[in-house]
Amino acid sequence: MKKSLGADTLIYPTPAWVVGTYDKEGKPNLATSSWGGICCSQPPCLAISFRKATYSYGNIVERKAFTVSVPSVEQLDLADYCGLVSGRSVDKFAVCKLTPVRGDAVDAPYPQEFPMVLECRLLHTLEIGLHTQFVGEILDVKVEESALDADGQPTIEKVRPILFSPRDRKYHGVGKFLGKAFEVGRGLMKK
């Protein structure tokens, strides 16, 4: 039997991404976001959500661009910090000792030190309620060579992303390999 918990933002897992933006004066900023995910394959898009009160919200609206970086589990303290303070009053790049890199494809920065980054051009804005969802078209994906396999593709085991559990406010790493997608269920298909 399942217990009803009511309407909630409870889903497992959510990402612990770090979103990069520039403000009006060109100051780079970082903000941690867990409300996000891939939302379209053609064109390749992802969605992130911010409250209007946040510094990043205004930056995205102003610049029509953002980056989404995937920090590694070794960078957990940096990712968490970027969600604790506002870029209005703190230079998060400086405090975290991260190197801001201007995106090649969009007008937004990203930290050189994180293993994976997606450069996104703002495609759609949807006012939902407390949060606004920003849909970004992914114009480029950059991955550290150390996180690539022999075929030059990123692997989750080498990127080592941080997973966030929203209800109990805990971070986790990626667990063991379970099976190949689009294969493990084939035994249930009718012949």
N, C-alpha and C positions, 0 to 999 in steps of 0.2 A: 504494500500500500504506500502511496506517495502522500506526503503532507503538503498542503497548500501553503506557500509562503507569501502569496499576494504579488502584486505588481512590484518589480524590483529590477535593478540593473545587474542581476546575478547571472553570470555566464562564465564558463571556464573554457580555456584561459582567455585573458585579454593581454594585449602586448604591453610592453614597457618601452615605448618609442620616445625618441627625443626629436622634437620638431624645431627646425631652424628657420628664423625669419630675420629680416632687417626692419628697423623702424624708419620713420620719415627722414631722419638725419643719417641713415646708413649704419646705425649701431647694430651689430649682430646680437641676436638673442637665441636662447634655447629654452624649451619648455617640454616637460614630460607629458605624454599623452597616452592614456590607456583606452580611450574611446575611439577605436579606429579599426580598420580592416580593408582588405581588397574588396572593391565593390563592382568592378567591371573588368572583363578581359579584353574587349575590343571597343574603344581604345583602352589600353591598360590604365586603370584608375584605382585610387584608394581614397578612403574617406577618413577624416579625423573630425573631432568635435571639440569646440572650446566654448566657454561662457563669454558673453560680451564684455564682462568686466576685466577679462585678462588682457595683458599686454600683447600676447601673441595674436589674439583675435583682431585687434586694430592693425597689427603689422600685416597680417594676411590680407585683410580688406584693402589696405594701402598699396601693397606691392603685388598683389595677385599671384603670389608664388610662395612656396615653402619647401623645405626638405624634410624628409623623415629618415632619421638615423636609427639603426638597430645596434644598441650597445651590447657588448658581451657581458657575461656574468661577472667577469673581473672588473667591470666598470659600473657595478651596481650602485656604489655610493655616489658616483657622478650623476647617474640617471635619476636617482632618488632626490638628490639635492636640487636638480633642475626643476623639480615639481614642488619644492618647498618654498622657494622665494620668487619674487617678481623681478623681471628684468628691468622694470621701471627704476628700481633702486640699486640693483646689483649687476655687475658685469659677470655673468655666469661663466663665460669663456675664461676670463682671468682667474676667478676663484678656483675653477676646476682644472686650471692649467691645460686647457684644450686650445688647439690651433684652429682659428676660424678660416675656412676655405670658401671662397666665392664659388657658387655653383656655375658650371659651364653652360647649362641649359636653361637655368632660371635665375631670377634676381633674389636669391636666398642663400644663406651660408650653411655650412655643415662642419662638424668637428672632424678634423683629419684623423683623429685617433680611433674613432668607432669603426668597426669592421665593414659595415654596410650602410649605404645611403641611397635614397630614392629622391630624385629631383622632380618636383611637381609644379605644374602650372595650374592655377585655380581655374576650374572649369564650371563648377556650380556651387551655389551657396543656398542652403536650406535652413530656414529658421524653424526649429523644432519645438522649442519651449525654453527651458533654462539654457540649453546648448544650441549652438549653430553648427550645422554640419558643413564642412568644406570638402568638396570632391575635387581632388587634384588629378589631372592627367599626368601619368608617369612618363617623363620625357627621357630619363636616363636612370640607370641603376649602376652604382659603382660598388665594387667589393674588393677588399684587401686580397692580394694574391694568396696569402697564408690561409684564407678561408675558402679557397677553391679546390675542387677535386682534380683528378688527372685530366678530365675533359674540359677544364676551365669553368666549371659551374660551381656556384656556392653550395655548401652543404650545411645543414642545420647543426651538425655535430662540430663543425669548425667555426661557424659564426657564434654559436653558443648564446642565443638570445635569452633575454630575461622575460619570464612570464609573470603576470600579476594576477593575484586572486583578490578581487574587489571586496568581497564580503568580510574577510578576516584581515585584509590589508597586509598580505604576505607576498613575497617574491619567491619564485621557484626557477629552477633550471629545466632544461629539456631532459626527459627520461630516456629509457632504452628504446631502441628501434623495435617496432612491433610487426611491420609487414609492409609490402608494397601496395600503394594506392592503386585502385582499379584492377587489382589482382586477387586480394585476399577474399573478396566476396564472390568471385566467379563460381565457386562451388555451389552457390545457391541459385544460379541462373538456370532457367529451364532450357533443356536441349531441344 
